[in-house]
Amino acid sequence: QVQLVESGGGLVQPGGSLRLSCAASGTIWLIYAMGWYRQPPGKQRELVATITNGGRDNYADSVKGRFTISRDNARNTVYLQMSGLKPEDAAVYYCCAHGTPVDYWGKGILVTVSS
């Protein structure tokens, strides 16, 4: 089992920045990639960004150039640096550990973008 704990969400004004963190524990050797996903109100969950154990990252078009995913392997933590936030970025953000044979999900953390 892998446990994920997200932190760093909250309220931010449009144009502002926020950094999300996700700390993994447990059977982390089963993980081959980490990712952030989000679920806006009334919508389905969608990919935000992923990063492999080798550091290869991938982003949704809607966040390219504004969000950066990174990882600290020593701390078993993945980060999502969000800049230039827009109202449409408001959502519950979920951390995901893509593992073998299953994925593990955090409980989610709320990001609100509003003036």
Summary of the structure (lengths in Angstrom):
residues: 115
radius of gyration: 13.3
end to end distance: 39.7
largest distance: 42.4
contacts: 342
relative contact order: 0.32
helix: 5%
strand: 57%
